[in-house]
Amino acid sequence: MRKILLLTLLASVSLFAKVNVVTTYAYLGEIVKEVGGENVKVDVLADPTFDPHFVVPKPSLITKLRKADLLVVNGGQLEIGWLPPLLRGAQNRELNVGAKGFLDVSGVITMLNKPAVVSRALGDVHPDGNPHFALDPHNVGIIAKLISRKLALLDSSNSVVYEQNLAAFLADWNQYLKEYDAKMAKCEGTKVVQYHDLFTYFLKRYKFDLYGNIEPLPGITPSSKNTLKTINLVKEKEVKTILQDVYHEKKTAKFIAEKTGAEVVIIPHDVGSVEGTDTLKSFYNTIEMRLCR
């Protein structure tokens, strides 16, 4: 009798067990929650208010990876500087590259700015291309489909639920995109410069005129000579908007604005990176409200 009760208990625990998912960034965590619903438990490694290229390898992050069933990464080598040490510490073979518990979403994205030559002389370039594709809201649905398929493979007993969750999410998201695209249409042709090569996917999607970056090369702090060059460019092209992220130094953009009359606009790079962006929609809505006024 006790054996029967024990087997029943174990079966019930297995039936209601959640898939432990760890994502490298907050936006990925939100997509997993949408398609996973009640069947997933989600933890995020990177603090969205900090530079996504660098994450301090704290013991608590290693613990999350050790317990995870699935690791979802942005890819495009955005995590290359901080994720490998955490994975070595976690010693969870199921999360190794190519293992069943590893998912790199960059594989379904058409990457921009893929360099013909990779050299340190060109700055901190990413060999696979620009990894900041999450800024384009049209990539959300593509990523959601991939995550749904992965969850269905890992947790086949709930595959129908993941398909249903995905269908409901895509129906809502596609309607949202229609409305969002209509709002963004009025900003087509807006002239901008950005601090880092961070918002390029968004700017290309909505046909902004990007006249370059304040950084002379990716990851290289602008010198006085570089800053003067940007000031002259902003004046010549009559650029009125300077896009600044939350984690790079802000003095240079402020100085350029003072010398040119342009306005510095702080743009979030991830869900939760500025106040009021704790969901996917509020994240993209904030970008629209700050850029299209």
Secondary structure, DSSP 8 states (H G I E B T S, - for coil): -HHHHHHHHHHHHHHT--EEEEESSHHHHHHHHHHHGGGEEEEE-S-TTS-TT-----HHHHHHHHH-SEEEE--TTTTTTTHHHHHHHHT-GGGSTTSTTEEEGGGGS--S---SS--GGG-S--TT----GGGSTHHHHHHHHHHHHHHHHH-GGGHHHHHHHHHHHHHHHHHHHHHHHHHHGGGTT-EEEESSTTSHHHHHHTT-EEEEESSSSTT----HHHHHHHHHHHHHHT--EEEE-SSS--HHHHHHHHHH--EEEE--SSTTSSTT--SHHHHHHHHHHHH--
